[in-house]
C-alpha cells in the first residue's frame, strides 16, 4: 500500500493549490481526481463565463457607440463562433491546471474516484489503496435544482451544462438573481436572447448593499431584460414550442413561455460516495463538510477546502483554502481563514465589487458609531469621459475612520476593490490613501476621492481646526 504525506481528493482550484503547495514543501503528495483537473473554475465557471461576458460586452459596445459620435450598429452574432472562442479560452488556460503541471510541481496525479475506507486510508476505483498521514477533501460543489414540480423534466440548463448549447435560445428564463444568474442573463441578452430574470427575494444580488442592487436592476432593465423580483416559479411544463413556467409574484399568478430555462439558484456540496463515515468526517446541517477556522474536519488527520465546506463559492477563496489547509496539515495547524476580508466581484456591467461588512452588518455589530463615506462617480473624471457616471464607491468606517467594508459599482470595480481589500487587511483608515499618489485619470479616482474627502473631514474636526489655527498664528508671528 502506497503511503503519502498528503492525499488530496479533488482536482479543482482548492485541490490544485494544495497539491502544488505541498509539492513545493517537499512532501510526498498525491492528487486523486475522478474526471479532469481544473475543476469548475476552468471548465464551467470563471473561465468560460468571463469569455462569454467579453463577447457580450463587445456586442453591446457596438449598439451603444452613438454616445461617442460613432454610428451604432446591431451586431451580427455568430453564437457558434462565440462558443468556440469560449472553448479556446479554456484550452489556453488548461495546461496550467493539467496533470503534467501538477507533476512538475511535485504532485502525483491518479485518475479515478476516491473513497475513504478508514481514518487514514482511501481506495481509488476499487483498484488501489493509499495510506496517508493527512488528507484534504476538495471535491467542490454542483448546481442544485430547486424543488419545482416539472422543472427537472424540461431539461433545464445550469452553469455546468449551459456551455454545451449549440444555438442561442430566442427566449431564456433565468431562475436566480444572484451573481451567476445576473452575469449569464446579461450576457445572453446582449448576444440577442430575450431574457427574463426571476428572483425570489425582493431585490437582485441580495448579499450586496441595497443601492448596488438598485443600480444593477436599473442597468439590466435598461438593456431590455425583464427583471422579476419577489417572484417564484411554482411549476414548469414542456410545451410543443418550448417551456411554460407558472410564476407567483407581486401581480399574482402569471404564465411565462420560453424556449429554455437556466437555473442559477444555488449549489450543493459533492460529498456523496466519499465514504466520509468510514473516515469519521462529520457533515454540518446543510450537508457541507464541517471544518474549524484552520480547515480541520472532525478527523484531525483530514482537512477540507473550497466549496465543499460551505465557504463562499469563489475560486480565490478555494485557492486560499487550499494553501492554508496544505501548510496547516504538513507543518503545523496555526493558520486561520478569515472570510470577512475576502473580496468578491459580480462581473455584470456595471461590475459590483465588495469586501468586508455591508453597512447593515456593520451597524448591527458596531451600532451608531459606524460612518459611511459615499462618492458618486459623477464626480470621477474617468467616469465622465467614458460617459458612465451611474456608479459609486461606498466605504463603511468605524468611529476612528478604520475600514470595515466597501462596495464599488463601476466598470472596473473588480480592480478598484483590491486597494481597499489591502487597507482592510491591515486595519487601515480610509484617509491613509489620500497621501498615496494615484494615476490620473483612472477609475481608482473613485477610491482616492473618497479618501481625500475623509481626510478633509478629519481636518475640519474642531480639535484639528484649533491645532492648525494655533500653528498658523504661530508661523505668522515669526
N, C-alpha and C positions, 0 to 999 in steps of 0.2 A: 504494500500500500504506500503510495507516494505521500510525503509529508511537506507541508508548506508553512511559512511564517504567516502568510495571509492568503486566504481564499476569497475571491470576490465573485459574487453571484450577480450577474447583470452587467452588460456592456454598454450602458448609456453613459451620460456625462459623469454622473457620480462614480460609477464603476471604473471608467477610463481614467479619471483624475486620480482616484485612489490607487489603481494599479501602477500608474506612472510614478506617483509619489513614492510608493513602496519600492518600486524598482530602483528609483534614484537613491533610496536609502540603503541599497544593497541587500534587501530582503529577498527571500525566495517567495515569489508571488505567482498565483495562478488566477486567471480570469475565466469564468465559465459563462458562455453566452449561448442561449438556445437558438437564436435566429441570426442576427448580424450585429456587429459592433457599430456604435454610433448613436443608437437609441432614438427616442422620439425627436430630440432636437434636430438631428441631422436628417432623418428620413420623413418625418411628418409634422415637425413643429417649427422651430426657429428658422431654419434654412429655407425650406420651401415657401413658408408663409411670407417671409420678407422678400423673397424673389417675386412672388405673385404681387405683393404690395408695390414693389418697384415698378412692375409693368403697369399696374393700375394707375400709379402716380403719373407715369409718362402719358398715359391716355388722357388723364384729367387735365394735365398741363396744356394739351392741345385744345381742349374745349374752352379753357379759361384764358387763353393768350390775349384775348381782346383787351383786357385791363392794362396791358402794356403797349397797346397800339399795334399789335400783331393780329392779323386776321385769324379768328378762331375757326377750327375745323372739327368735324366729328370724326374721331379716329376709326380706321378700319381694323378691327381687332381680329386677328387670326388666333383663336383660342388654342388650337393645336400647337402652334408655334410658341405661344406663351407658356404652355405646359412643358414643351420641350426645353425651353430656356430654364424653367424651374428645375428640371432634371439635370441639366448641365451644371447648375449651381451646386447641386448635391454631389455630382461626380467630381467637381473640382475640390470640394472640401473633404470628401470621404477618405482620401488617403491619410489624413491627419488622425483619424479615428480607427484606422484599419488594424487587423491583427499584426501586420508587418510593423506598423509604427509602435504598437504595444510591445512586440518582441524586441525591437530596437531599444525601447526604454527599460528592458529588463524583466518584462512580464510574460509568462507563458499563457497562451490562449488555448482553451479547449472548447470545441463546439458541442453543444448538447444542452439538455435540460438538467439542471441540478436539483437534487432532493437531499435534504438533511436526513441522516439516518442515526444521528446521535448528537451529543453536545459538542463534539469535536471532529465529526466526520460528515462527509456528504458523498453521494453517488451521482455519477453523470450517465444519464440514459441507460442505467442498469448495466453498463458495460465496464465501469471502472470506479473505484472508490478512492477518496482522498482523505487524508488526515490533516488538520490544521491546528495551529496554535491560536490563531484568531481568524475570524471570517467577517465579511461585510455583505449585508443584504442590500442590493441596489437594483431592484427589479422594476422600479418605476411605477407608473400608473397607466390606466387605459380609459378612453372616453366611456362615460356611463349614460345609458338611455333613461330618461325619466319614465315613471310608470304610467304612461298614457295609453289607454286602450287603442289597439290597432297600430301604434307607432312602429313597432318592430316589423310589422307585415308590409309597410310601404317602403322598405329598404332605405332608411334614412342615411344620409351622409354624415360622417363625423370628421374630426380633424385628422383621423387616421386614413379614412377612405376617400376623402374629397380629392386627393391627388391622383386618383385613378379616373377622374372624369375625362371623357373623350370629347364632349361638347359642352358649351356653356348653357346652363338652364335658362330659358327665357324668363321664367318666374320662379324665384327662390325664396322660401321661408327659412329664416334663421331663428332657431329656438335658443335663447340665451343672449343677454345683453352685457355679458362680461367682456374682458379683453379679447378672447378668441372670437366670439360672435361678432363683436363690433369690427375687428380687424378684417375678418374674412367677408363679412357683409358689405363693408365699404368697398373692398377690393373687387368683389363680384359685381357690385353695382357700377363701379367705374369701368369695368370691362364690358358692360352692356346688359346685365341682368336686371330685371325688375325685382327689387329686394324688399321684403317685409321683415323687420326685426322685432322679435317678440320677447319681452322680458317680464317676469312675474312680479318683481319689485316695482316700486313707484318711480325708479329712475335707472338709467343705464349706469354701467360700472359703479355699482353701489358702494364699493370699498373706497372710492375716491371722495375728495371734497365735493360737496353738492354743486358748487359753481363749475367744477370741472365736468360733472355730468351734464349740466345745463349747456355748457359750451359744445360738448361733443354731440349732444342730441340736436342742437341747432345746426351744426355743421352737416350732420348726416341728413337731416330733413331738407336742408338747402340743396343737397345733391339729388334729391328725389327719392330717398329711402323712406319707406313708411315705417315709422317708429311707434310701436305699441307697447307702452309700459302698463304695469298693473294688469297684465293680461296673461292668461294661462291657456294652454291647449288641453281640451277635455277629451278629444277623440280625433283619430286620424283614420282615413279610409282611402283605399285605392279606387280611382275612377278610371274610366276609359281613356281620358286625356290628361291624367295627372293624379294629384293627391288633393283630397278635400280635408281641411282642418276645421274642427269646431273650436271656436275661441270663446272664452268668457272674460270680458273686460269691463271697462267703465260704462260702456254702452249696452251691457247685457250680452246675450249670446249672438254671435255672428259667425258666418262661414267664410273661409278663405280657400280659394282654389289656386294651386301652384303646380309646377312641374316636379320640383324636388324639394326635399326638406333637409336642412343641415342642422344637426343637433350639437350645441355647444353649451350644455347646461352643467357640466361638472365631470369629474373623473373619479375612478375607483382604483385602489391600490392593487398591484399584481402580487398576491400572496398565495393564491390557490395552488395546491400541488407542491409547495416548497418543503413540506414536512416540518413545519415550524413547531408542532407539538413535540416531535422527537428531539428537536434542538432546544426545547424548553424556552422558546421565544414567545413572549406574550403579545397579543394584539390589543389595541385600545377599543373603546366602544364603537368606533366607526370603521373598524377593520384595518386600520393602519398599524404598522409595527411600532410599538411603544418604545420610545427612547428617552434618555435623560438629556441634560444640556451638553453632555460630552458625547452624545450619539451612541451610548451603550444601550443594549437591549437588556431584558431580564436575565439573559445568559451573558455573563461578563466577558466571555470569550468572543461574543458576536456583537458586531455593531450594525447599524443601518443608516442609510444616507439617501437623500433625494426625496422624490415624490412619495415613495413607499412609506415614509414616516409621517405624512400629512403636512409636511412643511410647504410653504408657498411653492407652487409648481413652476419654477423658473430654472433655466439651465444654469445661471450663475449661482443660484442657491445650491443646486445639486453639486456643482463643481467645488464650492467651498466646503460643503458637507463631506465630499469625497476626500479632500485634502486633510480636513480635521480628523475624520474617522481613521484614516490610514496612519497618521502620525500618533494619534492617541493610542491606537492598538499596538503599534510597533515600538514606540518609545516610552510614553507614559501618558495616562489619561488626564491631561491637565488643560487642554484647550476646550473652550466652550463656544457654542454657536449663539449669536445674538441676532435674531430675526428682525428686531425692531430697527436695526441700522442698515438693512439691506434694501437697496433701491429696486424699483421695477418701472417698466415703461409699457404703456399701451400704444402700439405702433399704428394708430389711426392718423388721420390728417384732420385736425392737429394732433400731435402726439401728446400724451399725458404721462408725465414722469412724477414719481413720488418717492419719498424716503421718510422714515420716522413716523411720528404721530400725526394724525389729522387734527384739525382744530378741535373737533368734538372730543376725540380721545384725550387730547392734552387738557382740555377744560375739565373732563371727568376725573383726570388724575391729579391735576395741579390747581384746579379752581380758578378764581378770578384773577390770579396773578399772571395768567397767560396773556401774551400780547401777539398781535398779528401784524406783519408788515406786508402789505399788498401793493404790488406795482403792476398796473395795467400796461400792456405792450403798445398802446397808442402813444406812449412816451419813449419808446425804444426806436432809435433812428433806423436800425436794420429792418425792423418790422414795417416802418413807414415806407422805406424804399422798395420793399418787396410786396407792399400793399397787402399785408397780413397782420393786422393790428388787433385781432379779436382775443388774443391770448393774454396770459398774466403769469406773474411769479408771486406765489403765496407762501410766506415763511412764518412758521409758528415759533414763538420765542418764550422763554421763561422770564421771570421778573428781572433777572440780571442780563437779559439780552442773549442768552445762550440758545442755540438752535435746538428745537425739539422735533421739528419735522418740516417738510416743504413739499409743495406741489407746483409743477410748472406745466402750463398748457401753451405749446408753441411748436412750430415745425421742427425745431432741433432740441426739443425738451430732453430727449434721451442723452444728449451730450451735455446739456446745461446742468443736469442734476448731479453730475459727477463731482463738481466743485463743492456743492452743498453736502453731498454724502461724506466727503473728506472732512468738512468742517464739523459735521455731526459726530463723526467717529472720534474726533479728538476733543469733543466738548467745547468747541469754539463759539465765539459770539459772531453774529452776522456782521456787525460793524468792523470786524477784523479784516474783512475782504475789501473794505473801502480803500485801504492803503496798498492793495495789490494792483499793479498796473494791468489793465485788460486791453486787448487789441480792439481797435475801433475801425469801422462799425461792425459789430458782431452780435449774434443773438445772446451771447453771455452778458451783454449790457443790461439785460433784464435783471440778472442776479446782482451785477455790480451797482446798478442804480438803486436797487433795494437796499444794498449795504450802505451806500452813500446817504440815503435818506435816514437810515438807522443811526449812522454816525452823526449826521447833522442834528437829529433829535437829541442825541446824547449831549451835544454841545449846547443845546438850548435849555438843558435842565437847570433849575435855579442854582444849585451848588456850583455847577460848572460855570454858569454865567458870572457868578460872583468872583470865582477864582480868575477867570480870564479877564474880567473887568479890572481886578486889582493888578494883574500883571501888566495890562495896557497902561494903567495910570502910572505904575512904577517906571515903565520904559519912557513915558513922556516926560517924567520928572528928571531924567538923566540929561 
